[in-house]
């Protein structure tokens, strides 16, 4: 069963969908907050995982981040990692106020960029009793160093110059400058870019995963906030709560999960799905099924009564 919900985050109304088991007739449910990738929306991969977790007996709350999707916030497309973490905490707060949710049995799952945002939020929000990620990415690192840490440092310095200029221009009345997550004219990049870029294009720009509210531009001045953000700087603070990170063996982003698990304190687990790429874990049943099975067992154990 799906129920549309709204809840506040820094005085902005966020739009969400609460998935619950079809056979739920009473009592308080364990729940999982699920946060979407950068450029994504709640109806895409988060809802795939939410529907399956609901069939396994959990409530699962998906939502659009502030400034994105159906949620409030102007200008559209701000990608503020600190606001994204606050959105996750606000989603937890919403669940704690519901009569049908057990406030002592709430976990959180982050996909892609939210595989950074969720652990970051959970470091200091003890209401999140179990933390999981799928295809985790530290978006701060990606902006500072590029995927695979191959980016010339000059690029970040140039982007920070542009971000400062964009802030000044907006203060003088200019419209916010937007940067496309995936350029419309991507033929050259499809030939020369990474496999992950090609697969991201295929997911978001074809009927496979396209959604009209997803993968629009991000506000250029966001880069100065992203550049100073480190998803896993204090990941050890999640302990003694459990951490599970799921990555594909062929994912170019898998190093984020490996390194985060190395830094985290026990209990922790890295679960690698053989043959899966970063994007495969968004929607490909061959890989989503074992990921959900692992998540169901993980949350089942750690959110038990």
Backbone as a ProteinNet text record, in pm:
[ID]
protein_1_A
[PRIMARY]
XXXXXXXXXXXXXXXXXXXXXXXXXXXXXXXXXXXXXXXXXXXXXXXXXXXXXXXXXXXXXXXXXXXXXXXXXXXXXXXXXXXXXXXXXXXXXXXXXXXXXXXXXXXXXXXXXXXXXXXXXXXXXXXXXXXXXXXXXXXXXXXXXXXXXXXXXXXXXXXXXXXXXXXXXXXXXXXXXXXXXXXXXXXXXXXXXXXXXXXXXXXXXXXXXXXXXXXXXXXXXXXXXXXXXXXXXXXXXXXXXXXXXXXXXXXXXXXXXXXXXXXXXXXXXXXXXXXXXXXXXXXXXXXXXXXXXXXXXXXXXXXXX
[TERTIARY]
85.2	0	89.6	49	124.9	40.5	102	34.4	122.3	66.9	140.7	149.1	267.9	288.8	369	360	446.7	498.3	619.3	676.2	777.6	805.2	894.2	1041	1126	1270.7	1323.8	1373	1415.1	1308.6	1184.9	1069.2	1030.6	1081.5	1038.6	957.8	848.9	764.4	821.7	855.8	907.3	793.8	796.9	695.8	749	671.1	714.1	604.2	643.1	549.7	585.6	489.2	510.4	454.6	543.9	505.1	486.8	374	348.7	298.5	314.1	267.4	118.1	77.9	-64.3	-148	-88.8	-164.8	-154	-100.7	-86	-221.9	-260.3	-392.5	-384.9	-269.8	-257.9	-120.2	-90.3	40.2	140.9	249.6	352.4	457.4	491.7	583.8	727.1	824.5	960.2	964.8	1051.7	1049.7	1191	1199.7	1326	1304.7	1385.2	1389.5	1482.5	1439	1520.4	1541.5	1668.8	1703.8	1760.4	1723.6	1748.8	1886.8	1932	2060	2057.3	2175.2	2183.9	2122.1	2032.5	1964	1844.7	1822.5	1709.9	1588.9	1482	1361.2	1309.6	1215.2	1165.2	1099.2	1045.9	972.8	1063.6	1193.8	1285.1	1338.7	1468.5	1524.8	1477.4	1458.2	1409.8	1277.5	1187.2	1058.2	1069.2	1165.3	1187.4	1224.7	1316.8	1356.6	1245.2	1173.6	1067.2	955.5	916.3	808.6	847.6	971.7	1015.4	1031.9	1080.1	1090.3	951.5	855.7	718.8	661.6	691	643.5	706.5	823.6	891.8	848.1	754.7	699	741.7	815.1	860.5	773.8	766.4	725.6	850.7	836	950.9	909.8	979.7	948.6	1049.3	1001.5	1083.7	1037.5	1127.5	1092.6	1185.7	1140.6	1223.6	1297.8	1426.1	1505.5	1451.2	1480.3	1445.6	1506.8	1433.2	1472.6	1464.6	1412.1	1412.2	1279.8	1251.8	1130.4	1005.8	918.1	793.2	805.2	922.9	941.3	963.4	941.8	958	1105.5	1129.6	1263.5	1299.2	1341.7	1388.5	1528.1	1614.7	1593	1594.2	1529.2	1523.7	1663.8	1694.6	1819.3	1935.1	1912.1	2018.9	2058.9	2187.9	2239.2	2329.6	2264.9	2333.7	2346.2	2465.6	2478	2431.1	2444	2402.5	2249.7	2184.6	2038.4	1992.1	2064.1	2026.3	2030.2	2132	2138.1	2022.7	1990.1	1878.1	1747	1732.3	1611.7	1595.1	1704.4	1699.1	1656.9	1716	1678.3	1531.1	1485.4	1345.4	1250.9	1292.6	1212.1	1200.5	1310.4	1306.1	1210.1	1219.4	1129.4	983.9	952.3	814.9	770.2	856	817.7	795.7	874.2	859.1	726.5	659.5	532.9	412.1	433	320.8	277.6	146.7	92	123	149	167.5	314.4	405.4	549.8	606.3	691.9	761.3	881.8	883.3	993	1127.5	1126.1	1250.9	1303.3	1237.1	1279.8	1282.2	1368.6	1381	1523.9	1535.9	1664.6	1665.9	1778	1789.1	1875.6	1837.5	1906.5	1934.4	2058.8	2095.2	2147.1	2103.9	2144.2	2229.2	2345.2	2437.1	2481	2455.9	2498.2	2440.9	2320.7	2262.6	2328.5	2407.5	2493.6	2604.5	2621.4	2704.9	2622.2	2508.2	2426.5	2368.5	2324.2	2262.7	2362.7	2482	2577.4	2616.3	2628.1	2662.4	2556.6	2428.5	2320.3	2318.7	2341	2332.3	2444.9	2556.4	2668.6	2624.5	2530.3	2490.3	2342.3	2267.8	2125.5	2108.9	2104.7	2098	1962	1862.9	1732.6	1739.3	1840.3	1860.9	1933.7	1861.9	1914.3	1996.5	1983.1	2059.8	2078.7	2200	2237.5	2282.5	2227	2265.1	2280.4	2364.1	2383.8	2385.7	2352.7	2361.8	2433.7	2542.3	2620.7	2659.8	2714.6	2744.6	2848.5	2828.4	2921.7	2934.6	3055.4	3079.6	3084.6	2973.6	2965.4	3066.4	3102.1	3206.1	3337.4	3375.4	3498.5	3491.1	3376.1	3361.2	3384.8	3332.5	3352.8	3496.4	3556.4	3694.2	3795.5	3774.8	3878.7	3836.6	3707	3657.9	3636.3	3554.1	3532.9	3662.2	3709	3836.9	3955	3928.2	4031.1	4136.1	4089.6	4179.7	4168.3	4086.8	4061.7	4178.2	4217.1	4320	4270.4	4349.5	4306.8	4266.2	4317.9	4283.3	4133.5	4071.1	3928	3845.4	3875.4	3801.7	3819.7	3941.7	3965.3	3884.3	3875.6	3796.5	3648.4	3599.2	3458.1	3427.4	3520	3497.6	3497.1	3581.9	3576.2	3439.5	3389.9	3259.4	3146.4	3159	3055.9	3049.7	3166.4	3168	3108.6	3142.8	3086.8	2936	2888.3	2744.5	2671.3	2730.7	2668	2654.4	2759.6	2755.1	2650.8	2646.2	2550	2406.5	2379.2	2244.2	2209.6	2306.5	2281.1	2246.8	2294	2266.7	2142.7	2071.8	1944.5	1944.4	2058.3	2063	1993.9	1946.2	1887.3	1997.3	1965.3	2065.4	2119.5	2246.9	2308.7	2299.7	2247.7	2228.7	2331.4	2373.9	2464.1	2391	2388.3	2316.8	2388	2310.4	2367.3	2416.3	2333.5	2369.8	2337.5	2436.8	2408.7	2315.6	2226.3	2138.2	2219	2320.1	2404	2526.2	2508.7	2612.4	2683	2667.8	2725.8	2876.6	2948.2	3092.9	3128.5	3054.6	3081.4	3047.8	2946.5	2911.7	3022.9	3098.7	3209.9	3335.9	3355.1	3481.8	3468	3346.1	3327	3341.1	3329.2	3339.8	3217.6	3232	3116.5	3003	3037.4	2933	2856.7	2927.1	2855.3	2761.3	2809.9	2725.3	2602.5	2621.2	2507.7	2412.4	2467.1	2381.8	2295.3	2356.9	2280.2	2169.1	2202.4	2103.1	1987.7	2019.4	1912.6	1822.1	1881.9	1802.4	1744.2	1807.7	1766.7	1692.4	1659	1581.7	1461	1364.6	1246.4	1279.2	1398.1	1435.3	1414.5	1465	1453.6	1409.6	1372.7	1340.1	1221.3	1233.5	1121.5	1128.8	1015.5	1020	1075	1074.4	1126.4	1271.6	1332.3	1467.9	1572.5	1696.5	1815.3	1799.4	1748.4	1754.4	1885.8	1899.7	2027.6	2045.7	2172.5	2202.6	2257.7	2228.7	2266	2416.9	2482.2	2627.8	2689	2626.3	2686.9	2687.3	2615.4	2619.1	2759.1	2845.2	2975.1	3060.1	3044.4	3130.2	3087.5	2960.7	2916.8	2957.2	2941.8	2980.4	3130.2	3211.2	3356.1	3406.4	3332.2	3378.6	3310.5	3236.8	3159.6	3231.8	3239.9	3304.3	3207	3152.5	3048.6	3090.7	3215.4	3257.1	3360.4	3369.2	3471.2	3459.4	3338.2	3317.2	3233.9	3254.6	3170.6	3180.3	3289.6	3303.9	3198.7	3135.7	3033.2	2904.4	2888.9	2770.3	2771.2	2887.4	2901.5	2854.3	2787.7	2769.2	2648.7	2585.1	2477.6	2539	2467.3	2525.8	2525.9	2626.4	2641.4	2658.5	2578.6	2588.7	2605.1	2708.4	2727.6	2731.1	2645.8	2632.2	2686.9	2773.6	2834.3	2845.8	2843.9	2865.4	3013.4	3048.4	3189.9	3247.9	3163.5	3210.4	3183.9	3142.5	3109.3	3235.2	3243	3356.9	3354.7	3241.8	3227.9	3255.4	3286.2	3293.5	3399.3	3500.9	3606	3552.5	3444.8	3386.5	3337.7	3269.1	3218.4	3331.4	3430.8	3543.8	3615.7	3643.9	3718.5	3635.1	3505	3419.1	3411.1	3398.6	3393.9	3525.7	3636.2	3765.6	3772.7	3713.7	3719.1	3616.8	3506.6	3397.6	3437.3	3368.5	3387.2	3281.8	3305.8	3212	3082.4	2972	2955.7	2939.4	3002.7	3001.8	3016.6	2966.5	2979.8	2976.5	3068.3	3065.4	3013.4	2905.1	2844.8	2860.1	2937.7	2966	2881.7	2811.7	2727.2	2802.5	2835.4	2919.5	2854.1	2933.7	2889.5	2812.7	2773.9	2690.7	2775.3	2725.5	2784	2709.3	2753.9	2690.1	2540.8	2508.8	2370.4	2287.3	2349.1	2273.9	2192.9	2249.5	2182.6	2066.9	2044.8	1928	1799.9	1806.9	1679.9	1686.8	1804.2	1814	1784.3	1678.7	1628.2	1733.7	1820.4	1924.8	2011.7	2028.2	2115.1	2037.3	1921.8	1839.5	1787.2	1751.7	1695.9	1791.7	1920.1	2009.5	2036.4	2035.4	2055.1	1940	1817.1	1700.4	1699.2	1738.1	1744	1841.1	1954.8	2052.9	1998.3	1934.4	1877.6	1765.1	1682.8	1572.3	1624.5	1727.4	1786	1852.2	1922.3	1993.1	1895.2	1795.4	1699.3	1612	1582.4	1503.8	1570.6	1702.7	1776.7	1787.6	1821	1858.2	1742.1	1628.1	1508.2	1404	1448.3	1356	1307.4	1193.3	1138.5	1228.1
-117.9	0	124	226.2	349.8	466.5	551	668.2	790.5	894.2	1018.4	1093.2	1143.3	1216.6	1342.9	1438.4	1556.2	1579.2	1634.5	1664.5	1776.4	1852.8	1968.8	1932.9	2007.2	1999.7	2141.4	2201.1	2341.5	2430.7	2410.7	2491.5	2473.3	2370.3	2335.3	2206.7	2200.2	2081.1	1978.9	1862.1	1754.6	1658.3	1611.6	1517.6	1376.5	1287.9	1149.9	1050.8	925.2	813.8	710.3	673.2	570.4	438.4	341.1	206.5	120.3	51.8	-37.7	-172.2	-278.6	-410.5	-409.5	-475.5	-480.7	-547.5	-640.4	-715.3	-656	-534.5	-472.5	-429.9	-481.3	-451.4	-384.8	-366.7	-303.3	-326.3	-252.2	-264.3	-172.4	-150.2	-58.8	-134.9	-80.8	-146.2	-96.5	-182.4	-132	-56.4	42.6	129.2	159	187.6	224.1	351	452.6	572.8	544.2	575.2	549.6	681	716	845	824.9	913.2	893.2	941.2	894	939.5	1087.6	1144.6	1279.4	1283.9	1378.4	1387.6	1296.7	1208.9	1116.2	1169	1089.7	1121.7	994.6	1014.3	905.5	793.5	824.4	723.4	624.3	648.4	561.1	449.6	433	321.3	317.1	430.4	418.4	342.2	366.5	298.3	149.7	112.6	-29.2	-101.4	-43	-103.5	-94.1	17.7	34.8	-67	-89.2	-185.1	-325.1	-362.3	-497	-507.3	-403.2	-406.3	-409.1	-340.5	-344.6	-485.5	-555.3	-693.2	-783	-744	-822.2	-783.2	-688.5	-656.3	-524.2	-441.9	-312.6	-199.7	-90.3	36.1	96.6	160.6	220.7	357.6	459.9	597.2	647.5	679.7	745.1	890	978.3	1120.9	1192.7	1307.8	1394.9	1492.3	1510.1	1606	1747.5	1833.2	1974.7	2030.8	2117.8	2183.8	2091.2	1970.3	1871.8	1797.4	1736.4	1657.3	1737.3	1678.6	1744.8	1822.2	1824.8	1894.7	2044	2121.4	2266.2	2305.8	2429.8	2487.2	2557.2	2680.9	2760.5	2813.3	2818.3	2776.6	2624.6	2579.1	2435.9	2384	2267.4	2202.9	2225.3	2291.8	2304.7	2165.1	2136.9	2008.8	2041.3	2066	2102.5	1977.6	1923	1797.4	1808	1925.2	1943.5	1948.6	2007.1	2001.7	1858.5	1787.4	1648.8	1563.8	1585	1512.2	1552.1	1680.7	1727.5	1667.3	1651.6	1589.8	1447.4	1373.7	1235.8	1235.5	1323.5	1332.9	1373.8	1461.5	1505	1391.8	1307.1	1189.4	1095.5	1078.7	997.7	1061.1	1191.6	1261.1	1235.6	1244.8	1219.4	1079.5	980.9	844.1	829.7	901	887.7	943.2	1025.3	1085.7	1004.9	900.4	824.4	712.9	694.4	590.5	449.8	434.9	302.2	260.8	343.4	316.6	307.3	209.7	197.2	290.8	394.9	493.4	436.6	321.3	259.1	156.9	146.1	49.1	115.8	216.1	289.2	275.7	234.6	228.2	321.7	325.6	413.9	347.6	372.7	319.5	434.1	445.7	547.4	484.2	536.3	484.9	589.9	548.9	635.9	752.9	876.5	990.1	982.8	928.4	912.6	800.6	717.5	625.6	698.2	826	914.5	994.5	1047.5	1131.8	1055.9	931.7	855.6	825.1	768.7	750.3	882.1	989.2	1119.7	1163.9	1149.4	1186.2	1094.8	966	868.2	881.8	941.5	959.3	1027.3	1119.9	1197.3	1184.2	1106.5	1084.9	942.1	926.9	794.1	728	801.4	739.3	642	656.8	564	443	332.2	217.1	122.7	131.5	46.7	123.9	117.5	200.8	111.7	135.9	56.7	147	103.5	176.5	79	130.7	56.8	146.5	96.4	174.2	310.7	311.2	437.4	520.5	651.9	749.9	866.9	912.6	1037.8	1148.2	1222.6	1323.4	1435.3	1461.1	1560.6	1521	1394.7	1345	1352.2	1319.2	1322.9	1464.9	1564.8	1702.4	1748.5	1703.8	1746.3	1675.9	1546	1463.3	1388.1	1389.8	1312	1166.8	1095.8	954.1	879.3	802.9	735.1	820.2	943.4	1036.1	1065.7	1089.5	1119.2	1263.7	1344.3	1481.4	1573.5	1655.5	1756.7	1855.7	1885.8	1981.4	2117.3	2152.4	2281.1	2289.8	2176.5	2176.6	2221.8	2170.4	2213.7	2362.8	2411.6	2553.3	2638.8	2595.1	2668.5	2666.3	2550.3	2540.2	2628.5	2636.1	2722.4	2869.5	2907.6	3044	3071.8	2975.1	2991.4	2998.2	2916.9	2917.8	3053.9	3109.7	3242	3348.2	3342.5	3438.2	3421.7	3295.9	3270.1	3327.1	3315.6	3373.6	3525.4	3590.6	3735.8	3773.8	3697	3726.7	3713.2	3609.5	3591.6	3706.2	3750.9	3862.4	3989.4	3999.5	4117.2	4098.6	3988.1	3969	3869.1	3806.7	3708.5	3579.4	3505.7	3374.6	3276.9	3179.2	3079.6	3007.2	2984.3	2912.8	2763.4	2692	2548.6	2473.3	2358.5	2268.3	2135.6	2082.7	1958.2	1841.1	1756.4	1632.5	1545	1536.6	1461.3	1550.7	1594.1	1682.2	1615	1696.2	1641.5	1592.7	1668.4	1632.1	1556.8	1427.1	1350	1249.7	1264.1	1162.8	1147	1259.1	1250.5	1187.5	1226.4	1169.9	1021.7	980.8	839.1	757	819.4	748.7	749.9	855.7	871.1	860.5	867.9	869.7	731.8	728.6	603.9	516	389.4	299.3	349	399.7	447.6	563.8	653.8	762.9	707.8	613.7	557.4	489.4	416	347	445.5	552.7	655.2	720.3	750	806	709.3	582.7	483.1	474.9	481.6	471.3	593.7	712.4	832.4	889	863	927.1	834.5	714.1	622.4	575.5	510.6	463.4	371.1	313.2	222.7	287.2	408	471.6	615.8	665.3	807.5	847.5	963	1025.7	1175.2	1238	1378.3	1475.1	1437.3	1528.5	1497.8	1398.6	1356.7	1412.5	1422.9	1458.9	1591.1	1688.5	1824	1885.3	2014.9	2075.5	2092.3	2103	2138.6	2281	2352.4	2493.7	2504.1	2580.5	2586.8	2622.6	2713.9	2755.1	2642.6	2532.8	2417.8	2360.7	2385.4	2319	2359.8	2480.7	2517.9	2448.2	2406.9	2326	2179.7	2129.3	1991.2	1969.7	2068.4	2051.9	2039.9	2093.8	2087.9	1976.7	1891.5	1785.2	1651.8	1576.9	1445.2	1346.3	1257.3	1165.3	1082.3	1038.1	934.7	983.6	1115	1171.4	1119.2	1096.5	1048.8	920.8	836.4	718.5	624.8	632.4	546.4	576.8	695.3	731.8	651.9	584.8	500.8	385.3	331.1	222.8	269.4	182.2	37.7	-2.5	95	58.9	-6.2	-97.4	-173.2	-96.2	-124.8	-64.7	-174.6	-169.2	-260	-176.5	-206.7	-137.2	-241.3	-220.6	-313.8	-248.8	-320.4	-267.7	-378.7	-341.5	-437	-460.7	-583.1	-614.5	-539.9	-496.9	-424.9	-274.2	-226.3	-84.1	0.3	104.2	195.8	278.2	277.2	350	262.7	135.3	41.1	78.8	155.7	192	276.7	351.2	428.5	336.5	229.6	137.3	64.3	20.3	-50.7	38.4	161.5	250.8	292.1	313.8	352.1	239.3	116	1.8	-11.1	14.1	8.5	110.8	228.8	334.9	315.5	247.3	232.2	137.7	151.2	60.4	-50.1	-156.7	-268.9	-229.1	-297	-400.4	-340.5	-400.9	-348.8	-464.9	-444.3	-548.6	-485	-530.3	-497.9	-620.1	-604.8	-714.1	-684.1	-764	-742.5	-837.6	-781.5	-861.4	-885	-1009.3	-1045.8	-1006.7	-942.8	-908.2	-778.6	-718	-597.2	-472.3	-378.4	-245.4	-150.7	-26.8	74.4	86.3	105.6	130.1	2.8	-113.5	-239.5	-249.3	-199.3	-211.6	-113.6	-27.1	60.9	-15.7	-105.8	-159.5	-297.3	-354.3	-481.9	-595.9	-670.6	-769.5	-872.2	-909.1	-1007.5	-965.6	-834.5	-782.9	-720.2	-662.7	-603.4	-711.9	-828.4	-935.6	-978.3	-1007.7	-1042	-924	-802.6	-685	-672.6	-687.3	-677.4	-791.7	-910.4	-1022.3	-991.7	-933.9	-897.5	-788	-687.4	-578.6	-627.1	-718.2	-770.7	-843.3	-924.9	-992.6	-896.6	-798.1	-699	-619	-558.3	-477.9	-566.8	-687.5	-777.9	-809.9	-831.8	-860.8	-739.7	-627.2	-512.1	-419.2	-440.1	-364	-454.4	-570.8	-663.1	-603.2	-648.2	-597	-634.9
0	0	0	-72.6	-82.9	-33.4	49.9	103.7	79.9	18.8	-0.2	132.1	162.8	288	259.2	349	345.9	487.4	495.7	626	608.6	715.1	702.9	719.7	649.5	667.2	649.9	758.4	754.9	693	737.5	696.4	550.2	485.2	350	356.6	280.6	279.4	181.2	231	147	111.3	-12.9	-61.9	-52.4	5.5	21.5	-10.6	-18.4	-34	71.3	153.7	254.6	202.6	185.7	142.5	266.5	275.4	387.8	335	414.4	368.4	341.2	234.3	198.7	306.4	381.3	481.7	621.4	630.9	762.6	815.1	932.4	987.8	1124.1	1178.4	1309.2	1367.3	1471.1	1533.1	1467.4	1536.5	1486.9	1407.4	1292.3	1200	1217.7	1190.8	1171	1039.1	1028.5	910	862	732.1	669.3	587.7	613.3	529.8	412.9	290	170.7	97.2	75.8	15	-125.4	-217.2	-360	-405.4	-522.7	-579.8	-616	-636.2	-689.6	-828.4	-849.9	-977.9	-991.4	-893.7	-899.7	-824.4	-825.9	-750.9	-684.1	-594.7	-510.8	-590.1	-708.3	-785.2	-856.8	-859.2	-934.2	-843	-834.8	-758.5	-612.9	-543	-405.7	-394.1	-488.3	-481.1	-514.9	-600.7	-628	-499.3	-424.2	-297.3	-193.3	-189.8	-90.7	-109.6	-234	-259.6	-212.3	-234.6	-195.2	-43.6	19.3	164.7	229	167.4	219.8	209.9	100.4	87.6	193.8	244.2	347.3	488.2	499.6	630.5	690.6	615.3	665.4	608	681.8	621.9	558.9	444	375.6	323.2	368.5	330.9	228.4	109.2	7.8	-2.3	-41.1	-45.9	-141.8	-190.1	-272.5	-182.9	-210	-133.4	-151.7	-56.1	-70.2	-198.1	-264.2	-388.7	-510.3	-491.7	-598.6	-604.2	-719.4	-733.8	-702.5	-619.9	-581.3	-450.3	-391.9	-265.7	-287.5	-181.6	-189.2	-189.4	-226.4	-222	-350.4	-338.4	-451.5	-421.7	-521.4	-660	-675	-780.2	-805.3	-839.7	-788.2	-824.7	-729.6	-615.6	-517.4	-469	-467.4	-415.9	-296.8	-184.7	-61.1	25.4	44.9	118.9	263.3	321.6	460.8	470.7	370.5	363.8	335.4	247.4	218.5	345.4	429.7	556.6	647.9	650.2	731	681.7	550	495.3	548.1	555	605.5	752.2	830.6	971.1	985.5	898.1	903	864.6	771.8	736.8	857	930	1052.3	1152.6	1169.5	1261.4	1225.5	1095.9	1053.3	1094.4	1073.6	1109.3	1259.8	1339.7	1485.2	1534.7	1455	1496.6	1452.9	1375.6	1319.3	1415.2	1423.9	1513.2	1463.7	1331.2	1273.6	1263.6	1312.8	1305.9	1447.1	1469.1	1596.4	1594.3	1675.7	1669.6	1713.5	1778	1821	1721.3	1605.6	1503.8	1366.5	1353.2	1227.8	1176.1	1051.2	983.6	864.5	793.9	677.4	570.8	445.6	329	232.8	187.9	90.2	-36.6	-151	-281.1	-351.6	-406.2	-479.3	-390.4	-430.1	-348.9	-208.4	-195.6	-62.1	17.1	-51.2	20.8	94.1	64.6	144.2	242.7	196.7	282.6	401.9	381.4	490.9	602.1	572.2	681.5	749.2	670.2	726.9	827.4	790	881.9	1003.8	981.8	1090.3	1191.2	1149.7	1242.4	1371.9	1359.6	1476.5	1510.5	1433.3	1465.1	1515.9	1646.2	1707.1	1690.9	1640.6	1615.7	1498.9	1413.7	1301.8	1358.3	1374	1447.6	1360.9	1230	1138.7	1008.8	951.8	837.9	722.6	603.4	486.4	365.3	271.4	146.2	29.2	-87.7	-214	-313.4	-372.9	-470.7	-415.2	-295.8	-226.5	-300.5	-295.2	-352.7	-255.8	-234.1	-163	-267.5	-280	-385	-362.3	-237.3	-211.7	-275.2	-259.5	-320.4	-472.5	-529.2	-674.7	-726.8	-656.2	-701.1	-677.6	-569.5	-541.5	-631.3	-654.2	-713.9	-839.7	-871.1	-983.2	-943.8	-1021.2	-996.9	-1026.2	-929	-943.2	-902.3	-856.7	-810	-918	-1038.5	-1149.4	-1197.2	-1131	-1175.2	-1141.7	-1235.7	-1213.7	-1107.5	-1003.5	-900.1	-954.8	-1071.4	-1132.2	-1159.5	-1187.7	-1221.1	-1101.5	-982.9	-864.2	-840	-852.1	-829.7	-927.3	-1050.6	-1149.3	-1113.7	-1069.6	-1032	-911.4	-816.5	-700.3	-739.6	-835.6	-889.5	-950.5	-1026.4	-1090.6	-987.9	-881.9	-778	-708.4	-678	-615.8	-706	-834.4	-929.9	-941.3	-934.7	-944.1	-823.3	-705.7	-586.5	-600.7	-648.7	-667.5	-771.3	-880.8	-986.3	-935.4	-856.8	-801.6	-707.7	-629.3	-537.2	-612.4	-736.9	-820.3	-906.2	-886.2	-955	-1068.5	-1098.3	-1206.1	-1163.9	-1261.8	-1234.5	-1194.1	-1109.4	-1071.7	-1194.1	-1195.8	-1307.7	-1282.7	-1380.3	-1368.8	-1451.8	-1399.7	-1470.4	-1487.1	-1607.3	-1631.1	-1564.5	-1497.2	-1445.7	-1561.2	-1664.8	-1785.8	-1904.3	-1981.5	-2096	-2196.5	-2255.8	-2359.4	-2479.2	-2515.5	-2629.9	-2577.5	-2553.9	-2484.2	-2574.1	-2707.1	-2795.6	-2774.7	-2766.4	-2749	-2614.7	-2509.1	-2378	-2373.6	-2447.4	-2450.2	-2513.2	-2602	-2667	-2581.9	-2503.4	-2430.4	-2279.3	-2227.7	-2083.5	-2020.8	-1889.6	-1816.8	-1842.3	-1810.5	-1820.4	-1731.8	-1614.1	-1523.7	-1584.4	-1656	-1722	-1828.3	-1909.1	-2014.5	-1955.7	-1846.5	-1785	-1717.7	-1661.2	-1602	-1708.4	-1823.7	-1935.4	-1975.6	-1988.8	-2031.2	-1932.1	-1803.9	-1703.8	-1705.8	-1698.4	-1680	-1808.3	-1922.3	-2046.7	-2141.9	-2097.1	-2179.9	-2098.4	-2163	-2089.1	-1972.5	-1972	-1862.4	-1725.3	-1706.4	-1575.5	-1580.1	-1699.1	-1713.7	-1626.5	-1563.3	-1493.8	-1523.2	-1553.7	-1596.8	-1493.3	-1365.5	-1263.2	-1226.3	-1289.8	-1252.5	-1347.6	-1297.7	-1374.9	-1447	-1378.9	-1430	-1384	-1396.4	-1360.5	-1210.9	-1170.3	-1031.9	-1029.7	-923.3	-913.3	-892.8	-978.6	-981.4	-846.6	-773.6	-646.2	-543.5	-570.2	-479.1	-464.9	-564.4	-565.6	-446.1	-395	-282.3	-153.3	-145	-30.7	-49.3	-169.8	-196.6	-175	-212.7	-205.2	-61.9	35	173.8	253.1	184.1	248.7	234.7	344.7	346.9	409.7	327.4	373.5	493	494	588.3	690.2	708.8	797.1	939.2	985.2	1122.4	1123.3	1024.2	1009.1	1129.1	1202.4	1320.2	1426.3	1420	1516.7	1499	1385.6	1368.1	1468.4	1496.1	1593.2	1732.5	1809.4	1792.5	1709.7	1642.9	1550.4	1426.8	1360.6	1249.8	1118.2	1037.2	904.6	800.6	695.2	581.4	455	374.4	247.4	136	35.3	-75.7	-201.5	-271.8	-394.2	-497	-624.3	-731.3	-754.2	-789.2	-810.4	-929.2	-1023.3	-1141.3	-1132.7	-1017.7	-1002.8	-992.5	-1074.5	-1066.3	-938.8	-870.3	-743.9	-622.5	-641	-528	-425.7	-468.6	-373.5	-258.5	-282.4	-174	-61.8	-97.9	3.3	73.8	-3.7	57.8	159.2	119.7	208	329.6	309.6	422	524.4	476.6	567.6	643.6	578.1	646.7	760.6	738.7	839.3	950.4	920.3	1016.7	1129.5	1241.9	1354.9	1347.6	1420.1	1424	1494.3	1458.3	1356.1	1216.7	1120	984.1	887.4	763.9	661.8	523.6	438.4	296.3	223.2	148.7	73.3	-75.7	-144.3	-285.8	-369.7	-468.1	-556	-686.7	-711.6	-825.6	-957.4	-1042.4	-1176.8	-1188.6	-1077.3	-1082	-1099.5	-1178.4	-1189.5	-1095.2	-1090.8	-1005.7	-1038.5	-1164.8	-1205.7	-1205.1	-1225.1	-1219.3	-1090.9	-980.9	-851.1	-834.8	-933.7	-929.7	-960.4	-1061.8	-1110.8	-1175.4	-1193.3	-1263	-1166.4	-1194.5	-1100.1	-1060.7	-1154.3	-1127.1	-1009.1	-990.8	-885.1	-770.3	-801	-695.5	-601.7	-656.6	-573	-461.7	-491.2	-379.2	-286.7	-341.4	-255.8	-156.8	-205.4	-116.9	-15.9	-59.2	35.6	149.2	114.1	217.2	307.8	249.3	328.2	418.6	367.8	447.8	571.3	552.2	666.2	763.3	708.9	790.8	875.7	810.3	886.1	974.2	928.3	1010.5	1142.8	1137.5	1261.3	1351.5	1291.7	1374.1	1407.9	1344.5	1382.2	1444.9	1492.9	1559.8	1690.9	1736.5	1860.9	1977.8
[MASK]
+++++++++++++++++++++++++++++++++++++++++++++++++++++++++++++++++++++++++++++++++++++++++++++++++++++++++++++++++++++++++++++++++++++++++++++++++++++++++++++++++++++++++++++++++++++++++++++++++++++++++++++++++++++++++++++++++++++++++++++++++++++++++++++++++++++++++++++++++++++++++++++++++++++++++++++++++

